[in-house]
Amino acid sequence: MQDLAELTKEELQRMRASLVQPYQDAKTSGDTAEMARLTDLAGQIDDVLDDLAIRGFEKIAVRLASLRQKIDGLAKRALAWPFGNDDAPADHERPYVDDVPDNDFEDDGPDKPPPDNRAVDPETIPVVSEGWSDAYSKLWETMAVSGDWVRKSDAIATKIIANQSRYSLAVAGTAVPWWFIAVAHSMECSLRFDQHIHNGDPLTHRTVRVPIGRPPTGTPPFTWAESASDSIRYEKLDQVDDWSVVSALYHWHRYNGINNEYKRRGIPSPYLWSGSQHYRKGKYVGDHKFDPQAVSQQVGAAVLFKSLINLGAVKIAEDHKVEANPAAANGDVGLLNLNFASAGLTYAGTELAYPGPLAKGAGKSKAEKRAVRRVQEWLNIHDCVTSIDEAFGDSTETQLRSFQLKNGRQPTGELDAETWAILTAPMRRALAAIDHGPSPTLEKAVAMIARQHIRERPVEIGGNNMGPWVRLYMDGEQGTDQKWCAGFTCWGIAQAARDLGVSLPFDRRVGVDQLVDDAKRDGRFIAEKDTGDAIRRNSMVLPGFLFVVRRTRTDWTHVGIVSGLRATTFETMEGNTGGDGGTDGANAREGNRGYLGKDFIRLQKQI
């Protein structure tokens, strides 16, 4: 049993966060039993957190000990190299080091003599020199990466992005960017989460290679986050406030050492430049052992950084500072650069726009009220139920903290850009581009897009025909009179057209009668009376066509997308419907309807 002083709230939160990846794995594989077990375990941890807040350490000690046994096995899997240790190279190439003085970071440049070896003032913060800054700038601006190295680097960068939440949690409370520690993790450990980021030694013991004996406190085995936090402090990264490109390159460089054979021989360090034309050969094949003919096969930090930029995880601002894309918090490369420039999709950017930082007490101005409402809507969509009252009070703070904790984030109870990206992740996933295969048709693409949206469970929230999903489909409008079945349908068509690079086949409409009128005018309308028997109907109606519910000869009340045909019924995907298969419901979902009282609409004119 650990000392009671160590049973901290932070530790419990870290244990809670360790369940996120196993839960996502179980969700991806459809293992509902495992999802239920993990949810139950998370609930137990939440109960202990509540006990801690109310009763203090002593009352929870025994309970925490029993929980830790269960969590250890799950945490081990959650901390595995990105998708399991079986994929991790046990003998990955290590960036070996040479002896360097303690003041190695004071080196003035590639063509300058090394600094005199002297004791370092503990208060000194490493800063890139003008000589190295110029060298990094020239190498960075002229760097070229060949095709094979691009593919190799992009693959690693994709895995880095998939684990963004782990890196973000490791740097929480510091100014160190998640992407910096992620690239260092690749260089030192090939992204293994069972090794010290200092040098790739196993987490089961303190480090035995340079730097030796890290972390100096605590009891092994260490978690990867504990090791990363120690490395950040050891390298004084937590005191760095310049995260421009050249400064980042400098701090990666000193991770491996500056005054070594690479500098002495005029070789751009493979720790930075391997994979680019700047590096050809020469590398350390062991600590203090340099082979001038050996060639590094490891992707260098600068090349990896370039991949993160090209994939959209980070960008370089005009002042050369590096800005992270908050959407990387979702861990999905496909969500980093969503395209809303196509016809009919422009409002999406407005709905997903980060409303700015929000904390308890917000909601006084009109703009703040709108922003707080958006946060409260998404919290409710994620089952973190709180009043949608446009006031950021205790309940909103508590539920936002709970949401952050469930998603492996620092539970601040305040809205930041990454938390917003995770809150809105369902909509981002719905709007992501799809690979429609080698011979796509608009009809098939529409069906795929509609299914992608329904998978994210679009739902009204905060009242009849209200909430972010309704506003998305209705171009910003919401309210009782904003029935959104046509908006949902036309949005799917516009998104499919975007993916295929084709024009919209007809004007976007939010009224069903308008859709029918346009279809009749263009010769795209298929009346029920003309479909005849099942054989004729199957020859006339295709998945991806629209169905419309007819109330009278001149009035249609609902529209959706046909996803499949049967002899006496057809499968549907539709918005603004309910569990009874009716109209003006609260959800978008798949359904089944009979043919009676239904007409159909082709997407395109017949040739």
VOGU-3710 file (C-alpha; in Angstrom, 3 decimals, decimal comma):
1> mqdlaeltke> 0,000/0,000/0,000  1,401/3,379/-0,938  1,649/6,168/1,603  -1,593/8,072/1,953  0,177/11,234/0,872  0,563/9,705/-2,585  -3,137/8,941/-2,998  -3,788/12,225/-4,663  -6,611/13,462/-6,766  -4,171/13,826/-9,673
11> elqrmraslv> -3,287/10,145/-9,457  -6,926/9,109/-9,539  -7,534/11,331/-12,538  -4,552/9,789/-14,304  -5,927/6,315/-13,569  -9,308/7,418/-14,912  -7,705/8,804/-18,080  -5,890/5,497/-18,663  -9,254/3,867/-19,405  -9,966/6,118/-22,396
21> qpyqdaktsg> -7,877/4,235/-24,965  -9,119/0,744/-23,974  -12,688/2,060/-24,189  -12,052/3,505/-27,658  -10,473/0,199/-28,735  -13,512/-1,699/-27,450  -15,861/0,725/-29,188  -13,993/0,368/-32,471  -14,157/-3,419/-32,292  -17,798/-3,423/-31,191
31> dtaemarltd> -16,998/-5,143/-27,887  -19,990/-3,889/-25,907  -19,219/-6,137/-22,930  -15,749/-4,616/-22,579  -17,239/-1,133/-22,986  -19,660/-1,878/-20,166  -16,887/-3,180/-17,892  -14,744/-0,121/-18,532  -17,700/2,206/-17,962  -18,403/0,478/-14,651
41> lagqiddvld> -14,760/0,771/-13,612  -14,711/4,461/-14,565  -17,803/4,942/-12,436  -16,058/3,347/-9,470  -13,133/5,734/-9,879  -15,565/8,651/-10,054  -17,104/7,451/-6,791  -13,668/7,408/-5,159  -13,003/10,926/-6,445  -16,266/12,000/-4,832
51> dlairgfeki> -15,265/10,270/-1,579  -11,919/12,032/-1,704  -13,604/15,387/-2,064  -16,001/14,684/0,803  -14,304/12,416/3,322  -10,544/12,731/2,852  -7,746/10,219/2,286  -8,246/7,729/5,091  -11,740/6,652/4,075  -10,731/5,700/0,539
61> avrlaslrqk> -7,356/4,026/1,054  -8,566/0,430/1,015  -10,920/1,047/-1,850  -8,232/2,680/-3,965  -5,887/-0,246/-3,398  -8,437/-2,700/-4,775  -9,127/-0,460/-7,740  -5,452/-0,168/-8,591  -5,148/-3,927/-9,121  -7,884/-3,822/-11,744
71> idglakrala> -6,602/-0,693/-13,415  -2,994/-1,824/-13,726  -3,872/-4,404/-16,376  -5,980/-1,928/-18,316  -3,439/0,849/-17,997  -0,725/-1,460/-19,322  -2,774/-1,983/-22,473  -3,666/1,693/-22,704  -0,016/2,688/-22,491  1,088/0,199/-25,148
81> wpfgnddapa> 2,888/1,465/-28,267  0,332/3,154/-30,174  -1,899/0,219/-31,096  -0,362/-2,547/-28,987  3,140/-3,722/-28,091  3,000/-6,460/-30,713  3,455/-3,767/-33,359  6,348/-2,045/-31,624  9,893/-2,701/-32,836  11,656/-4,165/-29,808
91> dherpyvddv> 15,035/-3,361/-31,355  14,177/0,041/-32,779  17,092/2,197/-33,849  18,347/4,215/-30,922  19,893/7,673/-31,290  23,049/6,937/-29,314  24,941/9,732/-27,599  28,484/10,856/-26,887  29,938/12,574/-23,833  28,923/16,220/-23,823
101> pdndfeddgp> 29,612/18,875/-21,185  26,829/20,121/-18,930  26,909/23,455/-20,760  26,593/21,790/-24,180  23,488/23,889/-24,852  25,636/27,057/-24,835  27,241/26,151/-28,173  27,286/29,159/-30,505  26,926/27,479/-33,883  28,062/24,756/-36,305
111> dkpppdnrav> 31,269/26,617/-37,220  32,078/27,877/-33,717  34,371/26,180/-31,186  32,615/24,321/-28,382  32,049/26,266/-25,179  34,541/25,901/-22,355  33,417/23,110/-20,054  32,115/24,766/-16,924  29,493/24,348/-14,254  26,033/25,530/-15,239
121> dpetipvvse> 23,933/27,896/-13,182  20,750/25,920/-12,350  18,705/28,999/-13,211  20,053/29,187/-16,772  17,417/28,577/-19,440  18,724/27,077/-22,721  18,207/29,478/-25,632  19,162/28,920/-29,256  22,195/30,915/-30,353  22,226/33,169/-33,389
131> gwsdaysklw> 24,667/30,855/-35,171  22,499/27,763/-34,722  19,346/29,756/-35,480  20,762/30,775/-38,869  21,898/27,214/-39,594  18,521/25,702/-38,696  16,697/28,313/-40,781  18,765/27,583/-43,892  18,477/23,805/-43,517  14,739/23,980/-42,808
141> etmavsgdwv> 13,961/26,271/-45,749  15,914/24,097/-48,201  14,948/20,677/-46,802  13,621/18,169/-49,346  12,252/14,724/-48,482  12,050/11,848/-50,962  8,897/9,820/-51,591  9,779/6,758/-49,517  10,785/8,908/-46,578  7,615/10,973/-46,914
151> rksdaiatki> 5,482/7,835/-46,621  7,525/6,576/-43,682  7,375/9,935/-41,922  3,656/10,437/-42,576  2,900/7,011/-41,130  4,710/7,897/-37,897  3,074/11,333/-37,778  -0,349/9,709/-38,159  0,369/7,514/-35,123  1,568/10,566/-33,216
161> ianqsrysla> -1,714/12,348/-33,936  -3,677/9,266/-32,875  -2,040/9,566/-29,449  -2,351/13,338/-29,135  -4,393/13,062/-25,927  -1,533/11,247/-24,174  0,987/13,856/-25,226  -1,338/16,697/-24,286  -1,862/15,229/-20,821  1,901/14,772/-20,366
171> vagtavpwwf> 2,607/18,477/-20,996  -0,420/19,791/-19,094  0,502/22,663/-16,810  3,539/23,639/-18,916  4,065/25,692/-22,069  5,648/22,709/-23,821  3,636/21,877/-26,971  2,278/18,336/-27,270  3,840/17,964/-30,720  7,336/18,669/-29,375
181> iavahsmecs> 7,252/15,901/-26,790  5,604/13,584/-29,341  8,474/13,983/-31,827  11,013/13,453/-29,035  9,064/10,301/-28,111  9,458/9,019/-31,648  13,176/9,774/-31,699  13,953/8,196/-28,327  11,428/5,347/-28,118  9,952/4,814/-31,625
191> lrfdqhihng> 6,630/5,750/-29,999  6,778/2,951/-27,441  4,835/3,843/-24,303  6,723/1,324/-22,177  10,033/3,202/-22,328  11,549/6,335/-20,773  11,441/9,234/-23,190  14,855/10,330/-21,837  16,663/7,542/-23,714  14,426/4,554/-24,468
201> dplthrtvrv> 15,223/2,574/-21,305  12,327/0,449/-19,955  9,902/2,038/-17,502  10,289/-0,939/-15,164  13,415/0,702/-13,658  15,117/4,069/-13,495  17,194/4,936/-16,550  20,571/3,179/-16,754  21,929/5,051/-19,783  22,548/8,788/-20,121
211> pigrpptgtp> 20,860/10,487/-18,391  21,282/7,942/-15,592  18,872/7,417/-12,704  15,790/9,197/-13,999  13,293/9,896/-12,594  15,188/10,435/-9,330  12,050/10,181/-7,169  9,082/7,836/-7,134  8,986/4,063/-7,226  9,297/2,041/-10,450
221> pftwaesasd> 7,627/0,870/-12,557  6,849/4,359/-13,791  3,999/5,386/-16,049  5,005/6,948/-19,346  3,428/10,260/-18,268  5,546/10,313/-15,096  8,696/9,722/-17,125  7,739/12,367/-19,693  7,100/14,928/-16,954  10,518/14,235/-15,462
231> siryekldqv> 12,203/14,560/-18,856  10,510/17,904/-19,417  11,880/19,194/-16,128  15,312/17,615/-16,629  15,735/19,254/-20,037  14,332/22,543/-18,656  11,705/22,538/-21,363  9,110/23,742/-18,872  11,032/27,042/-18,696  11,147/27,596/-22,464
241> ddwsvvsaly> 8,789/30,228/-23,860  10,029/30,363/-27,468  8,412/27,636/-29,581  9,295/28,948/-33,002  10,593/26,518/-35,624  14,294/27,218/-34,976  13,834/26,998/-31,215  12,038/23,652/-31,510  14,823/22,309/-33,748  17,386/23,483/-31,210
251> hwhrynginn> 15,688/21,764/-28,267  15,342/18,494/-30,215  19,012/18,826/-31,189  20,201/19,179/-27,603  18,116/16,133/-26,621  20,771/14,119/-28,465  23,726/16,452/-27,833  25,247/19,248/-29,886  29,017/18,886/-29,437  29,683/15,469/-30,942
261> eykrrgipsp> 31,103/13,841/-34,076  28,306/15,261/-36,215  29,423/18,798/-35,460  33,126/17,931/-35,614  32,737/16,347/-39,077  30,293/18,967/-40,381  27,447/16,433/-40,692  23,926/17,777/-40,163  22,709/15,653/-37,257  20,537/12,706/-38,350
271> ylwsgsqhyr> 18,572/13,274/-35,137  17,111/16,242/-37,007  17,713/15,703/-40,707  17,698/11,947/-41,408  15,316/11,335/-44,302  16,195/14,594/-46,020  18,883/15,477/-48,560  20,871/17,236/-45,834  22,009/13,957/-44,274  23,888/11,172/-46,094
281> kgkyvgdhkf> 25,897/9,024/-43,707  27,759/8,788/-40,433  26,105/7,907/-37,139  26,624/6,625/-33,637  26,127/2,858/-33,552  26,433/2,798/-29,757  26,989/5,306/-26,996  30,383/6,945/-27,729  30,828/4,723/-30,856  30,737/6,606/-34,163
291> dpqavsqqvg> 30,797/4,876/-37,561  31,420/7,298/-40,480  29,947/4,799/-42,984  26,787/3,863/-41,057  23,521/5,408/-42,290  20,608/6,218/-40,022  17,284/4,654/-40,994  15,389/6,660/-38,403  13,137/9,508/-39,527  14,677/12,718/-38,215
301> aavlfkslin> 12,821/15,172/-35,981  12,720/17,921/-38,631  11,285/15,514/-41,208  8,645/14,308/-38,747  7,815/17,891/-37,902  7,333/18,613/-41,602  4,871/15,700/-41,832  2,880/17,064/-38,908  2,674/20,383/-40,741  1,711/18,775/-44,055
311> lgavkiaedh> -0,985/16,684/-42,380  -2,420/19,796/-40,742  -1,680/18,936/-37,103  0,382/22,106/-36,712  1,066/25,199/-38,774  3,690/27,939/-38,830  2,318/31,430/-38,238  3,640/34,590/-39,840  5,847/35,304/-36,809  7,431/31,821/-37,225
321> kveanpaaan> 5,727/30,572/-34,068  4,252/27,091/-34,315  0,515/26,792/-33,712  -1,130/23,453/-33,007  -4,413/22,574/-34,684  -6,937/22,010/-31,865  -8,689/19,412/-34,039  -5,699/17,124/-33,489  -7,237/16,475/-30,071  -9,565/14,049/-31,838
331> gdvgllnlnf> -6,607/11,882/-32,842  -7,854/11,534/-36,419  -5,907/12,869/-39,403  -9,126/13,026/-41,419  -10,545/15,683/-39,098  -7,618/18,103/-39,297  -8,533/19,896/-42,519  -12,267/19,753/-43,164  -13,369/21,422/-46,402  -16,458/23,627/-46,125
341> asagltyagt> -15,829/25,743/-49,208  -18,180/23,772/-51,455  -21,691/24,911/-52,314  -24,175/24,267/-49,537  -21,580/23,531/-46,839  -20,225/26,933/-45,846  -22,245/27,239/-42,620  -20,412/24,270/-41,079  -17,362/26,419/-40,387  -19,515/28,814/-38,370
351> elaypgplak> -21,092/26,053/-36,304  -17,755/24,431/-35,485  -15,855/27,674/-34,836  -14,227/27,821/-31,413  -16,192/30,384/-29,345  -13,120/31,346/-27,326  -12,094/30,507/-23,767  -14,966/30,248/-21,297  -14,996/29,704/-17,555  -17,365/29,884/-14,618
361> gagkskaekr> -19,173/33,210/-14,568  -19,353/33,585/-18,370  -22,719/34,400/-19,898  -23,181/38,087/-19,259  -23,045/39,549/-22,781  -25,155/38,345/-25,706  -22,101/36,860/-27,402  -21,102/35,009/-24,238  -24,625/33,706/-23,751  -24,602/32,224/-27,265
371> avrrvqewln> -21,184/30,701/-26,659  -22,151/29,179/-23,304  -25,330/27,763/-24,827  -23,293/26,006/-27,519  -21,089/24,412/-24,855  -24,116/23,334/-22,809  -25,770/21,837/-25,890  -22,737/19,691/-26,657  -22,334/18,630/-23,039  -25,916/17,355/-23,081
381> ihdcvtside> -25,329/15,578/-26,391  -22,444/13,761/-24,669  -24,728/12,800/-21,738  -23,059/15,301/-19,414  -26,440/16,750/-18,537  -26,674/20,375/-17,450  -29,249/23,117/-17,893  -29,155/24,917/-21,218  -29,603/28,330/-19,628  -26,760/30,299/-21,241
391> afgdstetql> -25,105/30,851/-17,842  -21,754/29,190/-17,053  -22,445/28,154/-13,467  -21,432/25,372/-11,090  -23,279/22,666/-13,015  -21,730/23,565/-16,366  -18,278/23,702/-14,772  -18,773/20,317/-13,102  -20,020/18,635/-16,259  -17,300/20,156/-18,401
401> rsfqlkngrq> -14,723/18,874/-15,939  -16,354/15,435/-16,064  -16,287/15,476/-19,869  -12,602/16,435/-19,910  -11,740/13,687/-17,459  -13,604/11,055/-19,485  -11,650/12,107/-22,550  -8,195/11,988/-20,988  -7,823/15,746/-20,580  -6,789/17,911/-17,689
411> ptgeldaetw> -10,118/18,477/-15,847  -9,976/22,267/-15,596  -13,698/22,878/-15,951  -12,848/25,619/-18,452  -13,348/25,597/-22,201  -10,216/25,640/-24,344  -9,779/25,016/-28,064  -8,897/21,329/-27,694  -11,858/20,616/-25,405  -14,114/22,325/-27,926
421> ailtapmrra> -12,683/20,158/-30,711  -13,467/17,025/-28,679  -16,962/18,238/-27,769  -17,760/18,803/-31,446  -15,990/15,641/-32,642  -19,241/13,875/-33,693  -20,046/16,658/-36,145  -16,457/16,790/-37,362  -16,521/13,042/-38,053  -19,832/13,395/-39,898
431> laaidhgpsp> -18,358/16,119/-42,115  -15,101/14,323/-42,938  -14,408/13,402/-46,551  -14,959/9,764/-47,582  -13,132/7,611/-50,093  -15,999/6,512/-52,318  -14,027/3,903/-54,226  -12,808/3,628/-57,817  -16,176/3,987/-59,613  -18,332/6,224/-57,451
441> tlekavamia> -21,804/7,418/-58,336  -23,537/10,358/-56,716  -26,302/8,072/-55,451  -23,887/5,698/-53,711  -21,946/8,635/-52,280  -25,116/10,191/-50,858  -26,018/6,928/-49,146  -22,525/6,655/-47,641  -22,580/10,244/-46,402  -26,041/9,849/-44,850
451> rqhirerpve> -24,893/6,708/-43,057  -21,792/8,521/-41,799  -23,968/11,275/-40,324  -26,433/8,867/-38,730  -23,562/6,968/-37,140  -22,829/10,153/-35,152  -26,457/10,306/-33,880  -27,614/13,795/-34,890  -30,240/14,908/-32,386  -32,237/17,954/-31,391
461> iggnnmgpwv> -31,225/19,459/-28,067  -32,677/22,338/-26,062  -36,150/22,271/-27,604  -38,122/21,286/-30,697  -35,963/21,626/-33,821  -33,139/23,166/-31,785  -29,428/22,555/-31,351  -26,175/22,419/-33,332  -27,234/19,570/-35,639  -30,416/21,402/-36,645
471> rlymdgeqgt> -28,489/24,614/-37,251  -25,994/22,700/-39,376  -28,652/21,259/-41,654  -30,762/24,454/-41,695  -27,912/26,862/-42,455  -27,981/28,453/-39,005  -31,736/28,488/-38,464  -33,544/26,671/-35,663  -36,899/26,691/-33,899  -40,284/24,980/-33,960
481> dqkwcagftc> -41,012/25,938/-37,569  -37,591/24,761/-38,825  -38,407/21,177/-39,783  -35,075/19,825/-40,918  -35,708/16,623/-42,886  -35,050/18,394/-46,203  -32,053/20,196/-44,698  -30,543/16,867/-43,621  -31,174/15,327/-47,028  -29,791/18,234/-49,048
491> wgiaqaardl> -26,760/18,497/-46,788  -25,900/14,863/-47,544  -26,177/15,529/-51,266  -23,973/18,643/-51,018  -21,341/16,771/-49,009  -21,342/13,885/-51,497  -20,931/16,355/-54,368  -17,975/17,891/-52,522  -16,298/14,499/-52,092  -16,771/13,622/-55,759
501> gvslpfdrrv> -15,798/17,064/-57,018  -19,061/17,588/-58,915  -21,689/20,314/-58,886  -24,902/20,077/-56,903  -27,506/18,390/-59,096  -30,225/20,794/-57,922  -30,637/23,772/-55,614  -30,541/23,202/-51,862  -34,025/23,372/-50,370  -35,335/23,252/-46,806
511> gvdqlvddak> -38,965/22,656/-47,788  -40,235/19,288/-49,039  -42,798/20,796/-51,404  -40,022/22,835/-53,033  -37,976/19,691/-53,584  -40,963/18,039/-55,250  -41,722/21,077/-57,416  -38,107/21,229/-58,628  -38,085/17,485/-59,331  -41,296/17,673/-61,351
521> rdgrfiaekd> -39,956/20,583/-63,370  -36,688/18,719/-64,110  -38,305/15,365/-64,860  -36,811/13,731/-61,763  -40,090/12,963/-59,978  -41,303/9,347/-59,769  -44,936/9,092/-58,679  -46,087/6,124/-56,638  -48,718/5,258/-59,243  -46,028/4,922/-61,903
531> tgdairrnsm> -43,843/2,464/-60,007  -46,191/-0,495/-60,497  -45,109/-3,831/-59,016  -41,852/-4,692/-57,209  -40,003/-5,603/-60,415  -40,831/-2,293/-62,087  -40,140/-0,357/-58,885  -36,672/-1,908/-58,542  -35,848/-0,823/-62,065  -36,935/2,768/-61,396
541> vlpgflfvvr> -35,740/3,475/-57,848  -32,128/3,177/-56,694  -30,474/3,486/-53,273  -29,465/7,123/-52,938  -32,726/8,394/-54,470  -35,049/10,420/-52,245  -38,456/9,369/-50,967  -41,164/11,878/-50,064  -44,177/11,277/-47,850  -47,378/12,433/-49,581
551> rtrtdwthvg> -50,254/13,818/-47,526  -52,413/15,081/-50,409  -52,010/15,338/-54,175  -50,311/18,711/-53,704  -48,665/18,434/-50,269  -45,622/16,425/-49,174  -44,621/16,444/-45,495  -41,322/14,551/-45,166  -38,272/13,535/-47,175  -35,412/11,100/-46,681
561> ivsglrattf> -32,906/8,934/-48,535  -33,583/5,430/-49,862  -30,887/3,008/-48,707  -32,353/-0,298/-49,919  -35,475/-1,827/-51,474  -37,516/-4,857/-50,467  -40,631/-6,360/-51,969  -43,138/-4,539/-49,757  -40,966/-2,025/-47,851  -37,814/0,022/-48,321
571> etmegntggd> -34,917/0,999/-46,026  -34,371/4,663/-45,252  -31,960/7,169/-43,796  -33,721/10,324/-42,694  -33,508/13,310/-40,400  -36,129/14,991/-38,221  -37,783/11,647/-37,538  -38,639/9,649/-34,429  -38,739/6,170/-33,023  -42,267/5,688/-34,343
581> ggtdganare> -41,081/6,301/-37,900  -43,018/9,553/-38,011  -42,104/13,051/-39,091  -40,874/16,070/-37,141  -39,013/13,812/-34,714  -35,836/14,595/-32,800  -33,305/12,346/-34,530  -31,578/11,339/-37,717  -31,704/7,559/-38,020  -32,147/4,556/-40,253
591> gnrgylgkdf> -35,659/3,240/-40,721  -38,038/1,209/-42,827  -41,208/2,390/-44,574  -43,948/0,948/-46,741  -44,541/2,145/-50,290  -48,097/3,365/-49,756  -48,256/7,152/-49,868  -44,636/7,545/-50,985  -43,225/9,108/-54,137  -39,569/9,221/-55,183
601> irlqkqi> -37,058/11,726/-56,568  -34,034/11,043/-58,765  -30,927/13,045/-57,919  -30,040/13,704/-61,545  -31,903/14,232/-64,781  -32,202/11,228/-67,046  -30,068/11,431/-70,160
//
